Amino acid sequence: MRIPDKSHFSLTIPLSGLCRRQISAHPSFVLIDGIGICIYDNLLPGDRKNNDHQIHENLVRGYKKYDENIFSDIGDHASLIIADFSKNKFLISSDKVGHFTYYFAPGKDSVIVSNDTGIFFRSLFPEISRESFIKYFLSGYIGGENTIFSGIRKVPPGCYLALDRGKLSVKRYHCYRTNIRSYDKKLIKASIQSRLRDCVRVYASGRNVGLMLSGGYDSTLLCRMAAEESLQLNTFTIGIKSVLSSAVSRSRKIASLFETRHHEIVFTLTEYVSIFADVFRYFDEPAFDMDMPVIFRMLSEIPKDINFIFHGFGSDELFGDRLKTQGGNFNRQSFCAFAGKKLPQELILHDKICLLHNSRLIFPFLAHPMLELALSMPLGLKKGKNLLRSISPELNKIHSESCLPDVRIPSLVRKALIMHYMPQVEKSRCIIGLLGRKTFDAILRRNVQREILLLIVFHVWFKKRFSEIN
């Protein structure tokens, strides 16, 4: 028995039929009663014996009884892979939230499935899709089933890939319930608090854990819960030297209040620019997230005895009013788009970075029970994040002195990146070919900072990813 390594999964499946020898030799599968079974569970801490033979036996029995309906019952953060030799059927599911993303490329005689797009370059040379590049340029990510590559697709959250007797299809097994179930503020408030604490307890109880402490309300709320549950809580404040003064002073006060072991990781503007390219080289697709170098730097300095780091990402998007339309309004569709399309891309980036280090980032506000609750809340309760702040009103007093900047990466840093990389972007044949010379020149004339940075991120990703593969 063994715990599957979620850092790498790949398999080439003949359309003519499953190969028992191939599945039995694959390190991720366990064979029971003529069925190959594999489960990855992102929610369970590493010391849980998720390789227990009993779990696999229960899954096989569940599959024989419920067939493809089993995916609805395997857990919110779990991915299940099934190879059924008697039915010549192969099934592989993403989880409901987006931690496990699988890419697949149908061919004439086989289909390649992997969680790493680099695998496809061994037998294919996929081209960049212009349509997908435009989607990336407009939104900063590529959601849904499409990828940046022509001929390569992915299995979205809440879906599974089915290869049934040579026929390939993507099917959905989970949809978020967005109908409003309650308008009772007290009930929703109590539900937020209990679900958030349950998630923190799973990872913090009896352990040395970490927490990214910005000095804001959300990280302070998590700090209080984690301090109550953990054996020892380590807090980390990280950022660029020139813009951290308010965050550092406030975080020190909070760390002292909850008696945490506090760490400050500060680096210079030059250091940020130097590690920028090293971060995006690991991603399967380009995605616009300027905080990734900060996360990368923090994880490289985490003590080895800390396996889990709490992060407050998602609270503003799901329990506040950050997700607004261009007209300044926000609606239920914007929350669903975030949960179903943008969020999976963010989780993929963070999970990829974590695989390079000993620690794993945990986002309690993005746990599936919290997502379900946020998507079914009345929108009026999210304005100003007032309901979330009412959970611990005493914490608001800590933050009454001054306000932290909304963005961790200031304009000074963005300008430095543009100065460093823009000469390379201006000569990029790939970007010019995808956009067309007229459109490319028009973007340069507009000189909108976000658009320029989107091109820089794509250029860095393309250059690093393709040069290493080739």
Secondary structure as GFF3:
##gff-version 3
##sequence-region A 1 470
A	DSSP	beta_strand	10	14	.	.	.	ID=ss1
A	DSSP	alpha_helix	20	25	.	.	.	ID=ss2
A	DSSP	beta_strand	30	32	.	.	.	ID=ss3
A	DSSP	beta_strand	35	41	.	.	.	ID=ss4
A	DSSP	alpha_helix	53	66	.	.	.	ID=ss5
A	DSSP	three_ten_helix	67	73	.	.	.	ID=ss6
A	DSSP	beta_strand	78	84	.	.	.	ID=ss7
A	DSSP	beta_strand	89	93	.	.	.	ID=ss8
A	DSSP	beta_strand	102	106	.	.	.	ID=ss9
A	DSSP	beta_strand	110	114	.	.	.	ID=ss10
A	DSSP	three_ten_helix	117	122	.	.	.	ID=ss11
A	DSSP	alpha_helix	130	139	.	.	.	ID=ss12
A	DSSP	beta_strand	153	155	.	.	.	ID=ss13
A	DSSP	beta_strand	159	164	.	.	.	ID=ss14
A	DSSP	beta_strand	167	172	.	.	.	ID=ss15
A	DSSP	alpha_helix	185	204	.	.	.	ID=ss16
A	DSSP	beta_strand	208	212	.	.	.	ID=ss17
A	DSSP	alpha_helix	217	229	.	.	.	ID=ss18
A	DSSP	beta_strand	232	240	.	.	.	ID=ss19
A	DSSP	three_ten_helix	241	243	.	.	.	ID=ss20
A	DSSP	alpha_helix	245	257	.	.	.	ID=ss21
A	DSSP	beta_strand	261	267	.	.	.	ID=ss22
A	DSSP	alpha_helix	269	280	.	.	.	ID=ss23
A	DSSP	alpha_helix	292	300	.	.	.	ID=ss24
A	DSSP	beta_strand	308	310	.	.	.	ID=ss25
A	DSSP	alpha_helix	315	319	.	.	.	ID=ss26
A	DSSP	alpha_helix	332	337	.	.	.	ID=ss27
A	DSSP	pi_helix	338	342	.	.	.	ID=ss28
A	DSSP	alpha_helix	343	354	.	.	.	ID=ss29
A	DSSP	beta_strand	360	362	.	.	.	ID=ss30
A	DSSP	three_ten_helix	364	366	.	.	.	ID=ss31
A	DSSP	alpha_helix	368	375	.	.	.	ID=ss32
A	DSSP	three_ten_helix	379	385	.	.	.	ID=ss33
A	DSSP	alpha_helix	386	389	.	.	.	ID=ss34
A	DSSP	alpha_helix	393	396	.	.	.	ID=ss35
A	DSSP	three_ten_helix	397	399	.	.	.	ID=ss36
A	DSSP	alpha_helix	411	425	.	.	.	ID=ss37
A	DSSP	alpha_helix	429	435	.	.	.	ID=ss38
A	DSSP	alpha_helix	437	446	.	.	.	ID=ss39
A	DSSP	alpha_helix	449	469	.	.	.	ID=ss40
###
